[in-house]
Amino acid sequence: MKKYIIATVLLLIGVTSFAQSGGNLICRLGFSFEISKNANWGNGLPVVTDVYPYSSAELSGLKKYDIIEDIDGVDLKGLPLEDINQLLNPADKQEIVLNISNLSKTDHSLLISKECKRRNAISEDQLATAFSMLSLETASERKFICPFKTTVTPNAVGFQQFRTFGFAAIDENNRELENQINEAIKDALTEKGLAYDSYGPDILISTYYFFDKNPSFKGVNKIVIDKEQNYRYDFSRNEMVKVPFITTTAAESEAEYVLQFGLKLVDNIYLPGRVLWECEANELLESTYKIEDYVRIHVPLMCMQYPYVKYTRNVQYKVNKKTYNYTGLNFDINRLEMISKVDPNSPAAVAGIRVNDVIEEIEGNKLDITAEEATTAYKNFITSSMKFRDPSTRFTDANGFTRCMFWDTFKYTQVADAVKKAKDVAPFSYLFYFAPYINTSGTNACTFNIRRGKTKSEIVLRPTVRTELSVTIE
């Protein structure tokens, strides 16, 4: 069974985090990066690979695949990783200035603040991941692979020199389809900072596609039983959707249909006709599928590898999607009822909750438990509550747990009762109190019983419902 160890959830903070003040504090900037080895994008410099939701980095405007040219005026070209990490975590400063470049800007400065908390503090964001089996409908991590083949020019040309794009002439016999394809590409590239130019673009885009019966098909393999459904992320619907593709390890003869789709970004200014970047998908299908549906889902996924290509074949994606209640409380991992930090200006701070306050109850559920007791109770709850889940929604999460299923919509009341009876799990169900399978009353206000010294009080918090989405290439 998948390991749900609450005590190790602090490892989830690893988004450019640094120990500080003798190791008592953990500070983060809210983004991750890697040193690029890509001749076409930021070679030898840090390239941002992810930006953490609600962080100072996100608020500053930092974007995925931004190139960090310097930190507080220090040129990073050729610096080792250790020196870059020291520049990102100056002991005497809470703010740093990054000079970044991307597809739309050069020499653009961003001010980012460090966010620090005690090493033993666990946030509601981390708890929502730790207790995700209470609400897989709103909190899950999933992976999938797309059979993309991505190639780039062998020339060491920087893609940041290309700022605009346009489209090659369309096939008039397929005008409607090709216009849909071009609109999908246009949306994806403008989101990255490129500008559309129909007159004299830097990049000219062409596409090709094919769908037909597979002449090598030998019939369905009757031995395959309980075959797992294939899912991919659909940005237009903001959810994982079922698709009729068979796995990348399957033999071509197992597919009744084949589909090919590709797009090329061609140099239109420096060396006209040179292919700068190309991505091609060759899919094996068990049923019919429309090219326009394929394009809607997969063009944004394909374009995630432009301008920074990490993998040339079989790209693996990770989707982390969470909706949870945010009050601004951070709990002490060693003593869960103790408040380790209260985020400034959060609902909890406004309500008057302070560091070192003790939470005795949340919605009538006692919080006098250890992390180990919560972990044991959570494992037991997962096993005992399987009877309330819908097998038709089964999927495998990013950690390899194969029995993930949504709650059966006809058993929401039974689920809510089961959660409340799981006394060492129930206190943290407030994270999903907006969901009908957790709270059948329809209200999202949560009652916290607080003790400060010898003084006790009852505080009603009205959390902010936060939604986080991160789609990254692993």
Buried (B, 14 or more C-beta within 10 A) or exposed (E): EBEBEBBEBBEBBEBBBBEBEEEEBBBBBBBBBEBBEBBBBBBEBBBBBBBBBBBBBBBBBBBBBBBBBBBEEEEBEEBEEEEBEBBBBEEEEEEBBBBBBBBBBEEBEBEBBBBBBBBBBBBBBBBBBBBBBBBBBBBBBBBBBBBBBBBBBEEEBBBBEBBBBBBBEBEEEEEEBBEBBBEBBBBBBBEBBBEBBEEEBBBBBBBEBEBEEBEEBEEEEEEEEEEEEBBBBBBEEEEBEEBBBBEEEBEBEBBBBBBBBBBBBBBBBEEEEEEBBBBBBBBBBBEEBEBEEBBBBBBBBBBBBBBBBBEEEEBEBBBBBBBBBBBBBBBBBEBBBBBBBBBEEBBBBBBEBEEEBBBBBBBEBBBBBBBEBBBBBBBEBBEEBEEBBEEEBBBBBBEEBEBBBBBBEEBBEBBBEBBBEBEBBBBBBBBBBBBBBBBEEEEBEBEBBBBBEEEEEEBEBEBEEBEBEBBBBE
